Amino acid sequence: MAEPSPEHIPQSCILFATADWDEPYWTNKQHCAMSLAELGVKVLYIESVGLRSPKAGSKRDWQRLAIRFRKGFASLLWGATKRATGIFVLSPLVVPAGHRHPVLRWLNRHLLQFAIKRSVNQQNFKNPLIWTYHPFMLDAIEGVSKGKLLYHCVDDLAAVPGVDANTFREAEAQLLQKADVVFVTAPALAEHCRTINPNTHFFPNVVDAEHFGKALQPGPIPPDLAAIPEPRLCYHGVLSDFKIDFQLLLDCARAKPEWSWVLIGEEREGQKSPLVAELRTLSNVHFLGYKPYAMLPFYLRSVQVGLLPSLINDYTRGMFPMKYYEYLASGVSVVSTPLSSLEGLGHDLLIAKESNEFVEAIKRQLIRPRLRSIDVIRIIGNNTWRGRLFNILGTIADQT
């Protein structure tokens, strides 16, 4: 899609995220904010308001809560902090999961309203586009002079462990009724949102093709990966036990001890998975830990197959994994469990459910030549952050 005309590009945007700006694993929220800023849009990026309560016995949760309080208090006093050209980050001082209780909801609404109005006035925002990834912000934008309300539904957050599903669904229904337009990243999410808001559009997750395209260029292999024998089969991302089928990986790794199974990432907060502990005992399974986003192409440059061993559950049925296009943009073919969002894509992707099928699919991908730049350009097409932003802004413009 051609670049939107200047009158269709908003001057400013208030973006309500479900992730902090400094999260090690960037997702839709940060990438979309950066894409808007690159078009000259001033973005007020509001970090997560906390969808779940901290666990009583989780030291990490309470440490994170203390950090959030310090950041939130600073934002309340001084307003948003400029973090990049056109990006102003606001850390809200709110009670996590306060939307569950009327008094806490009242308190959170007024705290967030005050912080937003202060930052909007400081940066001179005029009728900003409201772009939200969650529904717990409707009270906070009351009284703010604003433009269109856009709901970007990229996950079924009601299915995340620890989230009050009933409260979330009630709030989401209100958001869907009030949103001018809804964009989703998976067919299951489109089906869900269209029952309330027919102006729902499906655009799958995309990729920073230029960044991951660095994997197509010759270069050195990171030392920790170079020490691992080929073939290297790789998964990168959060090692989450409600997203990843660790039993499948365990069965496959035992069935093929001559293959190297490489996991790049760390377990999610508060997780203690016995299956992950068992995987760590296998000599052909290699946990490399978290790697910065900037380094991922150099790791993917040197692996043979990209893995998407997703569990099939309520959460993943509404998930389109960003890693799919990241693998392809790096020249790496993919083997995945049967996610509904990937059905029919067919771009150097093989689908398998059981461990024996998964192993056979990997065998087939191992004998295929690595994708070339010309293949990647053909497969990725317009599925880039900039391309999708143009599609979103173009869709909004067509309705005005």
LOTOR-574755 format. One record per residue (C-alpha): x, y, z; residue number from 1. Coordinates in steps of 0.5 Angstrom, whole numbers. Example, Ala and Ser with C-alpha at 12.3 -4.5 7.8 and 13.67 -1.06 7.14 Angstrom:
% residues 2
((25; -9; 16); 1)
((27; -2; 14); 2)
This chain:
% residues 400
((0; 0; 0); 1)
((2; 7; -2); 2)
((5; 12; 4); 3)
((-2; 15; 7); 4)
((-2; 22; 5); 5)
((0; 28; 10); 6)
((-8; 29; 12); 7)
((-9; 22; 14); 8)
((-3; 22; 19); 9)
((-5; 24; 26); 10)
((0; 29; 29); 11)
((0; 26; 35); 12)
((-2; 19; 39); 13)
((-4; 16; 46); 14)
((-2; 9; 46); 15)
((-4; 5; 52); 16)
((1; -1; 52); 17)
((1; -8; 56); 18)
((8; -8; 56); 19)
((13; -3; 59); 20)
((18; 1; 54); 21)
((24; -2; 57); 22)
((22; -10; 56); 23)
((27; -14; 53); 24)
((22; -17; 48); 25)
((19; -12; 44); 26)
((12; -13; 41); 27)
((7; -10; 37); 28)
((7; -4; 42); 29)
((14; -2; 42); 30)
((14; -3; 34); 31)
((8; 1; 33); 32)
((10; 7; 37); 33)
((17; 7; 33); 34)
((13; 6; 26); 35)
((9; 12; 28); 36)
((14; 16; 31); 37)
((18; 15; 24); 38)
((12; 18; 20); 39)
((13; 24; 25); 40)
((7; 23; 30); 41)
((8; 25; 37); 42)
((7; 19; 41); 43)
((5; 18; 48); 44)
((7; 11; 50); 45)
((3; 9; 57); 46)
((6; 3; 60); 47)
((2; -3; 63); 48)
((-3; -1; 68); 49)
((-2; -8; 71); 50)
((-7; -14; 68); 51)
((-6; -18; 74); 52)
((-4; -18; 82); 53)
((3; -19; 84); 54)
((3; -26; 87); 55)
((4; -26; 95); 56)
((10; -31; 94); 57)
((14; -28; 88); 58)
((20; -24; 90); 59)
((20; -22; 83); 60)
((13; -19; 82); 61)
((14; -15; 89); 62)
((21; -12; 86); 63)
((18; -10; 80); 64)
((12; -7; 83); 65)
((17; -3; 87); 66)
((20; -1; 81); 67)
((14; 1; 78); 68)
((12; 5; 84); 69)
((18; 9; 83); 70)
((17; 10; 76); 71)
((10; 12; 77); 72)
((11; 17; 82); 73)
((16; 21; 78); 74)
((11; 21; 72); 75)
((6; 24; 76); 76)
((11; 29; 79); 77)
((14; 31; 72); 78)
((10; 28; 66); 79)
((12; 23; 61); 80)
((20; 22; 59); 81)
((22; 23; 52); 82)
((26; 16; 50); 83)
((27; 17; 43); 84)
((25; 22; 37); 85)
((17; 23; 38); 86)
((17; 18; 43); 87)
((14; 20; 50); 88)
((14; 15; 56); 89)
((9; 15; 61); 90)
((9; 10; 67); 91)
((3; 10; 70); 92)
((2; 11; 78); 93)
((-4; 6; 79); 94)
((-5; 0; 83); 95)
((-4; -7; 79); 96)
((-11; -10; 77); 97)
((-14; -4; 81); 98)
((-20; -5; 75); 99)
((-23; -11; 80); 100)
((-25; -6; 85); 101)
((-29; 0; 85); 102)
((-25; 4; 90); 103)
((-19; 2; 87); 104)
((-22; 3; 80); 105)
((-24; 10; 82); 106)
((-17; 12; 85); 107)
((-13; 9; 78); 108)
((-18; 13; 74); 109)
((-16; 20; 77); 110)
((-9; 18; 78); 111)
((-8; 16; 70); 112)
((-13; 22; 68); 113)
((-8; 27; 72); 114)
((-2; 24; 69); 115)
((-5; 24; 62); 116)
((-7; 31; 62); 117)
((-1; 34; 64); 118)
((3; 30; 59); 119)
((-2; 32; 53); 120)
((-1; 39; 55); 121)
((6; 39; 56); 122)
((7; 36; 49); 123)
((2; 40; 46); 124)
((-2; 34; 43); 125)
((-8; 36; 39); 126)
((-14; 31; 38); 127)
((-9; 25; 39); 128)
((-11; 18; 36); 129)
((-13; 14; 42); 130)
((-9; 7; 40); 131)
((-10; 2; 46); 132)
((-8; -6; 47); 133)
((-13; -7; 53); 134)
((-19; -4; 55); 135)
((-18; -1; 62); 136)
((-17; 6; 60); 137)
((-24; 8; 58); 138)
((-25; 12; 64); 139)
((-18; 15; 64); 140)
((-19; 19; 57); 141)
((-26; 22; 59); 142)
((-25; 29; 58); 143)
((-19; 29; 54); 144)
((-20; 32; 47); 145)
((-19; 26; 42); 146)
((-19; 23; 35); 147)
((-21; 16; 33); 148)
((-21; 11; 38); 149)
((-17; 4; 35); 150)
((-17; -2; 39); 151)
((-11; -7; 37); 152)
((-13; -14; 39); 153)
((-6; -18; 39); 154)
((-7; -23; 44); 155)
((-13; -26; 48); 156)
((-11; -23; 54); 157)
((-17; -26; 58); 158)
((-13; -33; 57); 159)
((-7; -31; 60); 160)
((-6; -34; 67); 161)
((-7; -29; 73); 162)
((-12; -25; 69); 163)
((-19; -24; 72); 164)
((-22; -27; 65); 165)
((-29; -24; 67); 166)
((-27; -17; 69); 167)
((-23; -17; 62); 168)
((-29; -19; 58); 169)
((-34; -14; 61); 170)
((-29; -9; 60); 171)
((-27; -11; 53); 172)
((-34; -11; 51); 173)
((-35; -4; 53); 174)
((-28; -2; 49); 175)
((-31; -6; 43); 176)
((-38; -2; 43); 177)
((-34; 5; 43); 178)
((-28; 3; 39); 179)
((-29; 7; 32); 180)
((-24; 1; 29); 181)
((-21; -5; 31); 182)
((-15; -9; 28); 183)
((-13; -16; 30); 184)
((-7; -21; 29); 185)
((-11; -27; 28); 186)
((-17; -30; 25); 187)
((-20; -33; 32); 188)
((-19; -26; 35); 189)
((-23; -23; 29); 190)
((-29; -28; 30); 191)
((-29; -26; 37); 192)
((-29; -18; 36); 193)
((-33; -18; 30); 194)
((-39; -21; 34); 195)
((-39; -14; 38); 196)
((-36; -9; 33); 197)
((-37; -11; 25); 198)
((-31; -6; 24); 199)
((-26; -11; 25); 200)
((-20; -12; 21); 201)
((-15; -18; 21); 202)
((-8; -16; 19); 203)
((-3; -21; 22); 204)
((3; -20; 25); 205)
((9; -17; 21); 206)
((17; -17; 22); 207)
((23; -12; 22); 208)
((25; -14; 15); 209)
((31; -10; 15); 210)
((33; -12; 22); 211)
((33; -19; 21); 212)
((35; -19; 14); 213)
((42; -18; 17); 214)
((42; -26; 18); 215)
((42; -26; 10); 216)
((49; -23; 10); 217)
((55; -27; 11); 218)
((59; -26; 18); 219)
((62; -29; 24); 220)
((58; -34; 29); 221)
((57; -32; 36); 222)
((62; -36; 40); 223)
((56; -39; 45); 224)
((53; -42; 38); 225)
((59; -44; 35); 226)
((61; -49; 40); 227)
((54; -52; 39); 228)
((54; -58; 33); 229)
((50; -57; 27); 230)
((44; -58; 25); 231)
((42; -53; 30); 232)
((34; -52; 31); 233)
((32; -46; 34); 234)
((27; -43; 38); 235)
((27; -36; 41); 236)
((23; -32; 46); 237)
((20; -32; 52); 238)
((20; -39; 55); 239)
((13; -39; 57); 240)
((9; -46; 60); 241)
((3; -43; 57); 242)
((5; -42; 50); 243)
((10; -47; 49); 244)
((9; -55; 49); 245)
((15; -57; 53); 246)
((13; -64; 53); 247)
((13; -64; 45); 248)
((21; -61; 45); 249)
((23; -66; 51); 250)
((20; -72; 46); 251)
((23; -70; 40); 252)
((30; -68; 43); 253)
((30; -75; 46); 254)
((28; -78; 39); 255)
((34; -74; 36); 256)
((40; -74; 40); 257)
((44; -72; 34); 258)
((41; -66; 33); 259)
((42; -59; 37); 260)
((36; -56; 40); 261)
((37; -49; 42); 262)
((33; -45; 46); 263)
((34; -37; 46); 264)
((31; -34; 52); 265)
((29; -34; 59); 266)
((23; -37; 63); 267)
((17; -32; 64); 268)
((16; -29; 71); 269)
((15; -33; 77); 270)
((15; -40; 72); 271)
((18; -46; 75); 272)
((17; -51; 70); 273)
((19; -58; 71); 274)
((19; -60; 64); 275)
((24; -54; 63); 276)
((28; -57; 69); 277)
((28; -64; 65); 278)
((30; -61; 58); 279)
((36; -58; 62); 280)
((39; -65; 64); 281)
((39; -67; 56); 282)
((46; -66; 53); 283)
((43; -64; 46); 284)
((39; -58; 49); 285)
((42; -52; 50); 286)
((39; -46; 54); 287)
((43; -40; 51); 288)
((39; -35; 56); 289)
((36; -28; 54); 290)
((40; -25; 48); 291)
((39; -17; 46); 292)
((34; -16; 40); 293)
((40; -13; 36); 294)
((44; -20; 36); 295)
((38; -24; 34); 296)
((40; -24; 27); 297)
((47; -26; 28); 298)
((44; -32; 32); 299)
((39; -34; 27); 300)
((44; -33; 21); 301)
((47; -40; 24); 302)
((41; -44; 25); 303)
((38; -49; 20); 304)
((31; -49; 22); 305)
((26; -45; 26); 306)
((21; -48; 31); 307)
((14; -46; 33); 308)
((13; -51; 38); 309)
((6; -48; 41); 310)
((1; -51; 46); 311)
((-6; -51; 43); 312)
((-10; -47; 48); 313)
((-15; -42; 49); 314)
((-9; -37; 49); 315)
((-5; -39; 43); 316)
((-12; -40; 39); 317)
((-12; -32; 38); 318)
((-4; -32; 37); 319)
((0; -30; 31); 320)
((7; -31; 33); 321)
((12; -26; 31); 322)
((17; -31; 30); 323)
((14; -34; 24); 324)
((16; -28; 20); 325)
((23; -27; 24); 326)
((25; -34; 22); 327)
((23; -33; 15); 328)
((26; -26; 14); 329)
((33; -29; 17); 330)
((33; -34; 11); 331)
((30; -40; 16); 332)
((25; -45; 14); 333)
((20; -46; 20); 334)
((16; -52; 23); 335)
((10; -51; 27); 336)
((5; -54; 31); 337)
((-2; -53; 28); 338)
((-4; -46; 30); 339)
((-10; -43; 26); 340)
((-7; -37; 25); 341)
((-2; -40; 20); 342)
((-6; -45; 17); 343)
((-6; -44; 9); 344)
((1; -39; 9); 345)
((5; -45; 6); 346)
((11; -40; 6); 347)
((17; -45; 7); 348)
((13; -47; 13); 349)
((11; -55; 15); 350)
((6; -56; 20); 351)
((6; -62; 25); 352)
((2; -64; 32); 353)
((5; -70; 35); 354)
((13; -71; 36); 355)
((14; -76; 31); 356)
((11; -72; 26); 357)
((15; -66; 28); 358)
((21; -70; 27); 359)
((19; -72; 20); 360)
((18; -64; 19); 361)
((24; -62; 21); 362)
((28; -67; 17); 363)
((24; -65; 11); 364)
((26; -58; 12); 365)
((34; -60; 14); 366)
((35; -62; 7); 367)
((32; -56; 4); 368)
((36; -50; 1); 369)
((37; -44; 6); 370)
((32; -38; 3); 371)
((36; -33; -1); 372)
((34; -25; -1); 373)
((30; -26; -7); 374)
((26; -31; -3); 375)
((25; -27; 3); 376)
((23; -21; -1); 377)
((17; -25; -4); 378)
((15; -28; 2); 379)
((15; -22; 7); 380)
((12; -18; 2); 381)
((8; -12; 5); 382)
((9; -16; 12); 383)
((13; -10; 15); 384)
((12; -6; 21); 385)
((12; 0; 16); 386)
((7; -3; 11); 387)
((2; -5; 16); 388)
((2; 2; 19); 389)
((0; 4; 12); 390)
((-5; -1; 12); 391)
((-8; 1; 19); 392)
((-8; 9; 17); 393)
((-11; 7; 10); 394)
((-16; 3; 13); 395)
((-18; 9; 18); 396)
((-18; 14; 12); 397)
((-22; 10; 8); 398)
((-28; 11; 13); 399)
((-27; 18; 14); 400)
